[in-house]
Amino acid sequence: MSHAYSDADGEFLVKLARKTVDSIVSSELTPAIPEDTPKNLLEKSGVFVTLNTLSNGKANLRGCIGRPYPTQSLVEATIDSAVDSAIHDPRFNMVEPDELDSIVIELSVLTPPKNLEYSNPQELLDLVKVGRDGLIVARGMYRGLLLPQVPVEWGWNTKEFVEHTCNKARLAANAWMDKDTEFMTFQAEIFGEKAPRGDIVRNPSHPRC
């Protein structure tokens, strides 16, 4: 995909997410939108903030929450998602101050999700490309989302990616074969720290434990 955001944009957002996580964990304060925010980052966009704990060079998920749809300015959504990832992810306890120096920040700026149209469930596997697409699954009241970097990090093929997305929504792995299960796809530009408080790069890579 072409890049809508520059490396400088990514660095600005990741540093803001880092500042937000540090602030909310250490002092329970949420930073304001910076006065020097680039104009394009004031436009609405979906975003996810991911926190990983590094141990011996390998990453463990510590929190990941975001906004899949462009309902807020990107800079505001980054702040809110960073807060939520640090203290509101229901899968984890709140991040403690003594953890901050072992956490790396990753940020995924999302394109607007689009419905996938297909007549046969098997066609879904041809429409989804691992490494390019993120997925949202919906069936009734159930929803699940996986970012495009997730199947790459875990070495999943397309079918495994679709199945794990169903599981994320608390659906059976084979729910994708049901005609009442709907999928949306999106892409993401990913920026993150190479090490805690370290250099910020595009598409950072941290092996999973």
CYANA upper distance limits for C-alpha pairs under 8 A (distance plus 0.5 A):
  1 MET  CA    132 ARG  CA      8.38
  1 MET  CA    187 GLN  CA      8.45
  3 HIS  CA    189 GLU  CA      7.73
  5 TYR  CA      9 ASP  CA      6.33
  5 TYR  CA     10 GLY  CA      7.40
  5 TYR  CA    189 GLU  CA      8.12
  6 SER  CA     10 GLY  CA      6.91
  7 ASP  CA     11 GLU  CA      6.66
  7 ASP  CA    201 VAL  CA      7.97
  7 ASP  CA    202 ARG  CA      7.49
  8 ALA  CA     12 PHE  CA      6.64
  9 ASP  CA     13 LEU  CA      6.78
  9 ASP  CA     38 PRO  CA      8.30
  9 ASP  CA     41 LEU  CA      8.17
 10 GLY  CA     14 VAL  CA      6.60
 10 GLY  CA    190 ILE  CA      8.39
 10 GLY  CA    191 PHE  CA      6.12
 10 GLY  CA    192 GLY  CA      8.39
 10 GLY  CA    200 ILE  CA      8.38
 10 GLY  CA    201 VAL  CA      8.47
 10 GLY  CA    202 ARG  CA      8.06
 11 GLU  CA     15 LYS  CA      6.50
 11 GLU  CA    191 PHE  CA      7.85
 11 GLU  CA    192 GLY  CA      8.42
 11 GLU  CA    200 ILE  CA      6.43
 11 GLU  CA    201 VAL  CA      8.12
 12 PHE  CA     16 LEU  CA      6.66
 13 LEU  CA     17 ALA  CA      6.62
 13 LEU  CA     75 VAL  CA      7.58
 13 LEU  CA     78 THR  CA      7.56
 13 LEU  CA    107 LEU  CA      8.13
 14 VAL  CA     18 ARG  CA      6.58
 14 VAL  CA    105 ILE  CA      7.27
 14 VAL  CA    106 GLU  CA      7.40
 14 VAL  CA    107 LEU  CA      6.81
 14 VAL  CA    191 PHE  CA      7.47
 14 VAL  CA    192 GLY  CA      6.79
 14 VAL  CA    193 GLU  CA      8.13
 14 VAL  CA    200 ILE  CA      7.95
 15 LYS  CA     19 LYS  CA      6.58
 16 LEU  CA     20 THR  CA      6.57
 16 LEU  CA     78 THR  CA      8.18
 16 LEU  CA     79 ILE  CA      7.65
 17 ALA  CA     21 VAL  CA      6.65
 17 ALA  CA     49 VAL  CA      7.99
 17 ALA  CA     78 THR  CA      6.83
 17 ALA  CA     79 ILE  CA      6.56
 17 ALA  CA     82 ALA  CA      5.98
 17 ALA  CA    105 ILE  CA      7.79
 18 ARG  CA     22 ASP  CA      6.62
 18 ARG  CA     82 ALA  CA      8.30
 18 ARG  CA    105 ILE  CA      6.99
 18 ARG  CA    197 ARG  CA      8.34
 19 LYS  CA     23 SER  CA      6.51
 19 LYS  CA     31 PRO  CA      8.15
 20 THR  CA     24 ILE  CA      6.52
 20 THR  CA     30 THR  CA      6.68
 20 THR  CA     31 PRO  CA      6.49
 20 THR  CA     79 ILE  CA      6.71
 20 THR  CA     82 ALA  CA      6.76
 20 THR  CA     83 VAL  CA      7.06
 21 VAL  CA     25 VAL  CA      6.50
 21 VAL  CA     82 ALA  CA      6.37
 21 VAL  CA     83 VAL  CA      6.54
 21 VAL  CA     86 ALA  CA      6.65
 22 ASP  CA     26 SER  CA      6.33
 22 ASP  CA     97 PRO  CA      8.28
 22 ASP  CA    100 LEU  CA      7.40
 23 SER  CA     27 SER  CA      6.01
 23 SER  CA     28 GLU  CA      6.79
 23 SER  CA     29 LEU  CA      6.04
 23 SER  CA     30 THR  CA      6.90
 23 SER  CA     31 PRO  CA      7.73
 24 ILE  CA     28 GLU  CA      4.57
 24 ILE  CA     29 LEU  CA      5.33
 24 ILE  CA     30 THR  CA      6.18
 24 ILE  CA     83 VAL  CA      7.00
 24 ILE  CA     86 ALA  CA      8.33
 25 VAL  CA     86 ALA  CA      7.70
 25 VAL  CA     87 ILE  CA      8.07
 25 VAL  CA     95 VAL  CA      7.04
 25 VAL  CA     96 GLU  CA      6.88
 25 VAL  CA     97 PRO  CA      6.44
 26 SER  CA     96 GLU  CA      8.39
 26 SER  CA     97 PRO  CA      6.16
 30 THR  CA     79 ILE  CA      8.20
 30 THR  CA     83 VAL  CA      8.02
 31 PRO  CA     79 ILE  CA      8.02
 33 ILE  CA     37 THR  CA      7.88
 33 ILE  CA     75 VAL  CA      7.39
 33 ILE  CA     76 GLU  CA      7.15
 33 ILE  CA     79 ILE  CA      8.46
 37 THR  CA     41 LEU  CA      7.18
 37 THR  CA     42 LEU  CA      7.82
 37 THR  CA     75 VAL  CA      8.18
 38 PRO  CA     42 LEU  CA      7.59
 39 LYS  CA     43 GLU  CA      7.90
 41 LEU  CA     73 SER  CA      7.35
 41 LEU  CA     74 LEU  CA      5.87
 41 LEU  CA     75 VAL  CA      6.19
 42 LEU  CA     73 SER  CA      5.38
 42 LEU  CA     74 LEU  CA      6.33
 42 LEU  CA     75 VAL  CA      6.51
 42 LEU  CA     76 GLU  CA      8.37
 43 GLU  CA     72 GLN  CA      8.26
 43 GLU  CA     73 SER  CA      5.36
 43 GLU  CA     74 LEU  CA      6.52
 44 LYS  CA     70 PRO  CA      5.48
 44 LYS  CA     71 THR  CA      6.51
 44 LYS  CA     72 GLN  CA      5.46
 44 LYS  CA     73 SER  CA      4.40
 44 LYS  CA     74 LEU  CA      5.81
 45 SER  CA     69 TYR  CA      7.12
 45 SER  CA     70 PRO  CA      4.42
 45 SER  CA     71 THR  CA      7.24
 45 SER  CA     72 GLN  CA      6.95
 45 SER  CA     73 SER  CA      6.57
 45 SER  CA     74 LEU  CA      5.49
 45 SER  CA     77 ALA  CA      8.23
 45 SER  CA    109 VAL  CA      7.67
 45 SER  CA    110 LEU  CA      7.18
 45 SER  CA    111 THR  CA      7.73
 45 SER  CA    112 PRO  CA      7.99
 46 GLY  CA     66 GLY  CA      7.91
 46 GLY  CA     67 ARG  CA      5.56
 46 GLY  CA     68 PRO  CA      5.25
 46 GLY  CA     69 TYR  CA      5.19
 46 GLY  CA     70 PRO  CA      5.08
 46 GLY  CA     71 THR  CA      7.75
 46 GLY  CA     72 GLN  CA      8.14
 46 GLY  CA     74 LEU  CA      7.31
 46 GLY  CA     77 ALA  CA      7.74
 46 GLY  CA    109 VAL  CA      6.63
 46 GLY  CA    110 LEU  CA      5.49
 46 GLY  CA    111 THR  CA      7.36
 46 GLY  CA    112 PRO  CA      7.52
 47 VAL  CA     66 GLY  CA      5.99
 47 VAL  CA     67 ARG  CA      5.86
 47 VAL  CA     68 PRO  CA      6.77
 47 VAL  CA     69 TYR  CA      8.46
 47 VAL  CA     74 LEU  CA      7.50
 47 VAL  CA     77 ALA  CA      7.08
 47 VAL  CA     78 THR  CA      6.98
 47 VAL  CA     81 SER  CA      8.10
 47 VAL  CA    107 LEU  CA      7.63
 47 VAL  CA    108 SER  CA      6.00
 47 VAL  CA    109 VAL  CA      4.99
 47 VAL  CA    110 LEU  CA      5.93
 48 PHE  CA     64 CYS  CA      7.39
 48 PHE  CA     65 ILE  CA      6.20
 48 PHE  CA     66 GLY  CA      4.33
 48 PHE  CA     67 ARG  CA      6.68
 48 PHE  CA     68 PRO  CA      7.93
 48 PHE  CA     78 THR  CA      7.84
 48 PHE  CA     81 SER  CA      6.87
 48 PHE  CA    107 LEU  CA      6.30
 48 PHE  CA    108 SER  CA      5.65
 48 PHE  CA    109 VAL  CA      7.19
 48 PHE  CA    110 LEU  CA      8.29
 49 VAL  CA     64 CYS  CA      6.20
 49 VAL  CA     65 ILE  CA      6.43
 49 VAL  CA     66 GLY  CA      6.49
 49 VAL  CA     78 THR  CA      7.49
 49 VAL  CA     81 SER  CA      6.26
 49 VAL  CA     82 ALA  CA      6.09
 49 VAL  CA     85 SER  CA      7.09
 49 VAL  CA    105 ILE  CA      7.70
 49 VAL  CA    106 GLU  CA      6.37
 49 VAL  CA    107 LEU  CA      5.16
 49 VAL  CA    108 SER  CA      7.03
 50 THR  CA     61 LEU  CA      8.18
 50 THR  CA     62 ARG  CA      8.18
 50 THR  CA     63 GLY  CA      6.31
 50 THR  CA     64 CYS  CA      4.78
 50 THR  CA     65 ILE  CA      7.35
 50 THR  CA     82 ALA  CA      8.40
 50 THR  CA     85 SER  CA      7.27
 50 THR  CA    105 ILE  CA      6.55
 50 THR  CA    106 GLU  CA      5.49
 50 THR  CA    107 LEU  CA      6.66
 51 LEU  CA     61 LEU  CA      6.77
 51 LEU  CA     62 ARG  CA      5.68
 51 LEU  CA     63 GLY  CA      5.47
 51 LEU  CA     64 CYS  CA      6.63
 51 LEU  CA     85 SER  CA      7.43
 51 LEU  CA     86 ALA  CA      8.05
 51 LEU  CA    103 ILE  CA      6.81
 51 LEU  CA    104 VAL  CA      6.40
 51 LEU  CA    105 ILE  CA      5.60
 51 LEU  CA    106 GLU  CA      6.88
 52 ASN  CA     59 ALA  CA      6.15
 52 ASN  CA     60 ASN  CA      5.80
 52 ASN  CA     61 LEU  CA      5.03
 52 ASN  CA     62 ARG  CA      5.51
 52 ASN  CA     63 GLY  CA      7.50
 52 ASN  CA    103 ILE  CA      5.96
 52 ASN  CA    104 VAL  CA      5.86
 52 ASN  CA    105 ILE  CA      7.25
 52 ASN  CA    106 GLU  CA      8.40
 53 THR  CA     59 ALA  CA      6.01
 53 THR  CA     60 ASN  CA      5.63
 53 THR  CA     61 LEU  CA      6.87
 53 THR  CA     62 ARG  CA      6.56
 53 THR  CA    102 SER  CA      6.15
 53 THR  CA    103 ILE  CA      4.95
 53 THR  CA    104 VAL  CA      6.84
 54 LEU  CA     58 LYS  CA      5.90
 54 LEU  CA     59 ALA  CA      5.15
 54 LEU  CA     60 ASN  CA      7.00
 54 LEU  CA    102 SER  CA      6.32
 54 LEU  CA    103 ILE  CA      6.67
 54 LEU  CA    104 VAL  CA      7.52
 54 LEU  CA    195 ALA  CA      8.45
 55 SER  CA     59 ALA  CA      6.94
 55 SER  CA     60 ASN  CA      8.34
 55 SER  CA    102 SER  CA      8.23
 57 GLY  CA    206 HIS  CA      7.60
 57 GLY  CA    207 PRO  CA      7.81
 58 LYS  CA    206 HIS  CA      6.43
 58 LYS  CA    207 PRO  CA      5.52
 58 LYS  CA    208 ARG  CA      5.87
 58 LYS  CA    209 CYS  CA      5.97
 59 ALA  CA    206 HIS  CA      6.34
 59 ALA  CA    207 PRO  CA      6.52
 59 ALA  CA    208 ARG  CA      5.42
 59 ALA  CA    209 CYS  CA      6.39
 60 ASN  CA    208 ARG  CA      6.92
 60 ASN  CA    209 CYS  CA      6.76
 62 ARG  CA     92 PHE  CA      7.46
 62 ARG  CA     95 VAL  CA      8.46
 63 GLY  CA     85 SER  CA      5.25
 63 GLY  CA     86 ALA  CA      6.72
 63 GLY  CA     89 ASP  CA      6.41
 63 GLY  CA     91 ARG  CA      8.26
 63 GLY  CA     92 PHE  CA      7.41
 64 CYS  CA     84 ASP  CA      8.47
 64 CYS  CA     85 SER  CA      5.45
 64 CYS  CA     89 ASP  CA      7.32
 65 ILE  CA     81 SER  CA      6.21
 65 ILE  CA     82 ALA  CA      8.07
 65 ILE  CA     84 ASP  CA      6.63
 65 ILE  CA     85 SER  CA      5.54
 65 ILE  CA     89 ASP  CA      7.18
 66 GLY  CA     77 ALA  CA      8.07
 66 GLY  CA     78 THR  CA      8.40
 66 GLY  CA     81 SER  CA      5.40
 66 GLY  CA     84 ASP  CA      8.35
 66 GLY  CA     85 SER  CA      8.32
 67 ARG  CA     71 THR  CA      8.42
 67 ARG  CA     77 ALA  CA      7.30
 67 ARG  CA     81 SER  CA      7.59
 68 PRO  CA    110 LEU  CA      7.50
 68 PRO  CA    112 PRO  CA      8.10
 68 PRO  CA    113 PRO  CA      8.00
 69 TYR  CA    112 PRO  CA      6.59
 69 TYR  CA    113 PRO  CA      7.59
 70 PRO  CA     74 LEU  CA      8.44
 70 PRO  CA    112 PRO  CA      7.15
 72 GLN  CA     76 GLU  CA      6.84
 72 GLN  CA     77 ALA  CA      6.20
 73 SER  CA     77 ALA  CA      6.55
 74 LEU  CA     78 THR  CA      6.53
 75 VAL  CA     79 ILE  CA      6.98
 76 GLU  CA     80 ASP  CA      6.78
 77 ALA  CA     81 SER  CA      6.37
 78 THR  CA     82 ALA  CA      6.52
 79 ILE  CA     83 VAL  CA      6.84
 80 ASP  CA     84 ASP  CA      6.75
 81 SER  CA     85 SER  CA      6.48
 82 ALA  CA     86 ALA  CA      6.75
 83 VAL  CA     87 ILE  CA      6.72
 83 VAL  CA     88 HIS  CA      7.82
 84 ASP  CA     88 HIS  CA      5.00
 84 ASP  CA     89 ASP  CA      6.62
 85 SER  CA     89 ASP  CA      5.93
 86 ALA  CA     94 MET  CA      6.53
 86 ALA  CA     95 VAL  CA      5.95
 87 ILE  CA     93 ASN  CA      7.72
 87 ILE  CA     94 MET  CA      4.82
 87 ILE  CA     95 VAL  CA      6.62
 88 HIS  CA     94 MET  CA      7.37
 89 ASP  CA     93 ASN  CA      8.16
 89 ASP  CA     94 MET  CA      8.21
 95 VAL  CA     99 GLU  CA      7.13
 95 VAL  CA    100 LEU  CA      8.14
 96 GLU  CA    100 LEU  CA      7.66
 99 GLU  CA    103 ILE  CA      7.10
101 ASP  CA    196 PRO  CA      6.35
101 ASP  CA    197 ARG  CA      7.89
102 SER  CA    196 PRO  CA      6.25
103 ILE  CA    195 ALA  CA      8.49
103 ILE  CA    196 PRO  CA      5.95
104 VAL  CA    192 GLY  CA      7.90
104 VAL  CA    193 GLU  CA      6.18
104 VAL  CA    194 LYS  CA      7.77
104 VAL  CA    195 ALA  CA      6.45
104 VAL  CA    196 PRO  CA      5.16
104 VAL  CA    197 ARG  CA      7.56
105 ILE  CA    192 GLY  CA      6.11
105 ILE  CA    193 GLU  CA      6.19
105 ILE  CA    196 PRO  CA      7.97
106 GLU  CA    190 ILE  CA      7.67
106 GLU  CA    191 PHE  CA      6.35
106 GLU  CA    192 GLY  CA      4.58
106 GLU  CA    193 GLU  CA      6.99
106 GLU  CA    204 PRO  CA      8.40
107 LEU  CA    190 ILE  CA      6.19
107 LEU  CA    191 PHE  CA      5.83
107 LEU  CA    192 GLY  CA      6.47
108 SER  CA    188 ALA  CA      6.16
108 SER  CA    189 GLU  CA      6.07
108 SER  CA    190 ILE  CA      4.94
108 SER  CA    191 PHE  CA      7.05
109 VAL  CA    188 ALA  CA      5.70
109 VAL  CA    189 GLU  CA      5.68
109 VAL  CA    190 ILE  CA      6.93
110 LEU  CA    186 PHE  CA      7.16
110 LEU  CA    187 GLN  CA      6.30
110 LEU  CA    188 ALA  CA      4.92
110 LEU  CA    189 GLU  CA      7.21
111 THR  CA    186 PHE  CA      6.09
111 THR  CA    187 GLN  CA      5.96
111 THR  CA    188 ALA  CA      6.65
112 PRO  CA    186 PHE  CA      6.79
113 PRO  CA    136 ILE  CA      8.49
113 PRO  CA    184 MET  CA      6.31
113 PRO  CA    185 THR  CA      5.88
113 PRO  CA    186 PHE  CA      5.21
114 LYS  CA    184 MET  CA      5.63
114 LYS  CA    185 THR  CA      5.95
114 LYS  CA    186 PHE  CA      7.01
115 ASN  CA    182 GLU  CA      8.27
115 ASN  CA    183 PHE  CA      6.64
115 ASN  CA    184 MET  CA      4.81
115 ASN  CA    185 THR  CA      7.08
116 LEU  CA    124 LEU  CA      8.28
116 LEU  CA    127 LEU  CA      8.29
116 LEU  CA    182 GLU  CA      8.15
116 LEU  CA    183 PHE  CA      6.26
116 LEU  CA    184 MET  CA      5.91
116 LEU  CA    185 THR  CA      7.30
118 TYR  CA    123 GLU  CA      6.70
118 TYR  CA    124 LEU  CA      7.15
119 SER  CA    123 GLU  CA      7.82
120 ASN  CA    124 LEU  CA      7.97
121 PRO  CA    125 LEU  CA      8.28
121 PRO  CA    176 TRP  CA      7.35
121 PRO  CA    177 MET  CA      5.66
121 PRO  CA    178 ASP  CA      7.85
121 PRO  CA    179 LYS  CA      7.69
122 GLN  CA    126 ASP  CA      7.99
122 GLN  CA    177 MET  CA      7.97
123 GLU  CA    127 LEU  CA      7.07
124 LEU  CA    128 VAL  CA      6.93
125 LEU  CA    158 THR  CA      6.66
125 LEU  CA    159 LYS  CA      6.95
125 LEU  CA    162 VAL  CA      8.47
128 VAL  CA    133 ASP  CA      6.93
128 VAL  CA    158 THR  CA      7.34
128 VAL  CA    185 THR  CA      8.31
129 LYS  CA    133 ASP  CA      6.25
129 LYS  CA    158 THR  CA      7.35
130 VAL  CA    148 PRO  CA      7.47
130 VAL  CA    151 PRO  CA      7.09
130 VAL  CA    152 VAL  CA      7.41
130 VAL  CA    157 ASN  CA      7.46
130 VAL  CA    158 THR  CA      6.52
130 VAL  CA    161 PHE  CA      8.20
131 GLY  CA    148 PRO  CA      6.10
131 GLY  CA    149 GLN  CA      6.64
131 GLY  CA    151 PRO  CA      7.70
131 GLY  CA    152 VAL  CA      6.48
132 ARG  CA    148 PRO  CA      6.51
132 ARG  CA    187 GLN  CA      6.67
132 ARG  CA    188 ALA  CA      8.46
133 ASP  CA    147 LEU  CA      8.10
133 ASP  CA    148 PRO  CA      5.48
133 ASP  CA    185 THR  CA      6.55
133 ASP  CA    186 PHE  CA      6.09
133 ASP  CA    187 GLN  CA      5.57
133 ASP  CA    188 ALA  CA      8.27
134 GLY  CA    145 LEU  CA      8.00
134 GLY  CA    146 LEU  CA      6.30
134 GLY  CA    147 LEU  CA      5.07
134 GLY  CA    148 PRO  CA      4.53
134 GLY  CA    149 GLN  CA      8.26
134 GLY  CA    185 THR  CA      6.04
134 GLY  CA    186 PHE  CA      5.63
134 GLY  CA    187 GLN  CA      6.27
134 GLY  CA    188 ALA  CA      8.05
135 LEU  CA    145 LEU  CA      6.12
135 LEU  CA    146 LEU  CA      6.02
135 LEU  CA    147 LEU  CA      7.21
135 LEU  CA    148 PRO  CA      7.87
135 LEU  CA    162 VAL  CA      8.26
135 LEU  CA    165 THR  CA      7.43
135 LEU  CA    183 PHE  CA      7.31
135 LEU  CA    184 MET  CA      6.30
135 LEU  CA    185 THR  CA      5.23
135 LEU  CA    186 PHE  CA      7.02
136 ILE  CA    143 ARG  CA      7.60
136 ILE  CA    144 GLY  CA      6.08
136 ILE  CA    145 LEU  CA      4.89
136 ILE  CA    146 LEU  CA      7.23
136 ILE  CA    165 THR  CA      7.68
136 ILE  CA    183 PHE  CA      6.09
136 ILE  CA    184 MET  CA      5.50
136 ILE  CA    185 THR  CA      6.75
137 VAL  CA    142 TYR  CA      8.49
137 VAL  CA    143 ARG  CA      6.13
137 VAL  CA    144 GLY  CA      5.74
137 VAL  CA    145 LEU  CA      7.00
137 VAL  CA    165 THR  CA      7.11
137 VAL  CA    166 CYS  CA      6.92
137 VAL  CA    169 ALA  CA      7.58
137 VAL  CA    181 THR  CA      7.52
137 VAL  CA    182 GLU  CA      6.22
137 VAL  CA    183 PHE  CA      5.07
137 VAL  CA    184 MET  CA      6.97
138 ALA  CA    142 TYR  CA      6.21
138 ALA  CA    143 ARG  CA      5.16
138 ALA  CA    144 GLY  CA      7.26
138 ALA  CA    169 ALA  CA      8.16
138 ALA  CA    181 THR  CA      6.44
138 ALA  CA    182 GLU  CA      5.66
138 ALA  CA    183 PHE  CA      6.81
139 ARG  CA    143 ARG  CA      7.22
139 ARG  CA    180 ASP  CA      6.89
139 ARG  CA    181 THR  CA      5.35
139 ARG  CA    182 GLU  CA      6.80
142 TYR  CA    169 ALA  CA      6.07
142 TYR  CA    170 ARG  CA      7.62
142 TYR  CA    171 LEU  CA      8.08
143 ARG  CA    168 LYS  CA      8.31
143 ARG  CA    169 ALA  CA      5.32
144 GLY  CA    165 THR  CA      6.52
144 GLY  CA    166 CYS  CA      7.11
144 GLY  CA    167 ASN  CA      8.25
144 GLY  CA    168 LYS  CA      5.52
144 GLY  CA    169 ALA  CA      4.45
144 GLY  CA    170 ARG  CA      8.24
145 LEU  CA    165 THR  CA      6.66
145 LEU  CA    168 LYS  CA      7.29
145 LEU  CA    169 ALA  CA      7.95
146 LEU  CA    150 VAL  CA      7.08
146 LEU  CA    165 THR  CA      6.52
146 LEU  CA    168 LYS  CA      8.20
147 LEU  CA    188 ALA  CA      8.31
148 PRO  CA    152 VAL  CA      7.99
148 PRO  CA    187 GLN  CA      7.35
148 PRO  CA    188 ALA  CA      7.53
149 GLN  CA    153 GLU  CA      6.68
150 VAL  CA    154 TRP  CA      6.86
151 PRO  CA    155 GLY  CA      6.21
151 PRO  CA    156 TRP  CA      5.40
151 PRO  CA    157 ASN  CA      7.76
151 PRO  CA    161 PHE  CA      6.35
152 VAL  CA    156 TRP  CA      6.99
153 GLU  CA    207 PRO  CA      7.36
153 GLU  CA    208 ARG  CA      7.25
154 TRP  CA    208 ARG  CA      7.83
156 TRP  CA    160 GLU  CA      5.96
156 TRP  CA    161 PHE  CA      6.37
157 ASN  CA    161 PHE  CA      6.65
158 THR  CA    162 VAL  CA      6.77
159 LYS  CA    163 GLU  CA      6.64
160 GLU  CA    164 HIS  CA      6.53
161 PHE  CA    165 THR  CA      6.69
162 VAL  CA    166 CYS  CA      6.90
162 VAL  CA    173 ALA  CA      8.44
162 VAL  CA    176 TRP  CA      7.57
163 GLU  CA    167 ASN  CA      6.83
163 GLU  CA    172 ALA  CA      8.35
163 GLU  CA    173 ALA  CA      4.97
163 GLU  CA    174 ASN  CA      6.79
163 GLU  CA    175 ALA  CA      8.22
163 GLU  CA    176 TRP  CA      7.61
164 HIS  CA    168 LYS  CA      6.61
164 HIS  CA    173 ALA  CA      7.04
165 THR  CA    169 ALA  CA      7.13
166 CYS  CA    170 ARG  CA      7.04
166 CYS  CA    171 LEU  CA      5.61
166 CYS  CA    172 ALA  CA      6.83
166 CYS  CA    173 ALA  CA      6.04
166 CYS  CA    174 ASN  CA      8.09
166 CYS  CA    175 ALA  CA      6.96
166 CYS  CA    176 TRP  CA      7.40
167 ASN  CA    171 LEU  CA      5.57
167 ASN  CA    172 ALA  CA      6.47
167 ASN  CA    173 ALA  CA      6.14
171 LEU  CA    175 ALA  CA      6.76
174 ASN  CA    178 ASP  CA      8.29
175 ALA  CA    181 THR  CA      7.17
176 TRP  CA    181 THR  CA      6.38
176 TRP  CA    182 GLU  CA      8.27
177 MET  CA    181 THR  CA      8.03
189 GLU  CA    202 ARG  CA      8.29
189 GLU  CA    203 ASN  CA      8.24
190 ILE  CA    202 ARG  CA      6.33
190 ILE  CA    203 ASN  CA      5.67
190 ILE  CA    204 PRO  CA      8.12
191 PHE  CA    200 ILE  CA      7.27
191 PHE  CA    201 VAL  CA      6.11
191 PHE  CA    202 ARG  CA      4.91
191 PHE  CA    203 ASN  CA      6.05
191 PHE  CA    204 PRO  CA      7.06
192 GLY  CA    200 ILE  CA      5.70
192 GLY  CA    201 VAL  CA      6.12
192 GLY  CA    202 ARG  CA      7.03
192 GLY  CA    203 ASN  CA      7.51
192 GLY  CA    204 PRO  CA      6.21
193 GLU  CA    197 ARG  CA      7.07
193 GLU  CA    198 GLY  CA      6.02
193 GLU  CA    199 ASP  CA      6.03
193 GLU  CA    200 ILE  CA      4.89
193 GLU  CA    201 VAL  CA      6.90
193 GLU  CA    204 PRO  CA      7.46
194 LYS  CA    198 GLY  CA      6.27
194 LYS  CA    199 ASP  CA      6.17
194 LYS  CA    200 ILE  CA      6.64
194 LYS  CA    201 VAL  CA      7.35
194 LYS  CA    204 PRO  CA      6.68
194 LYS  CA    205 SER  CA      8.13
195 ALA  CA    199 ASP  CA      7.45
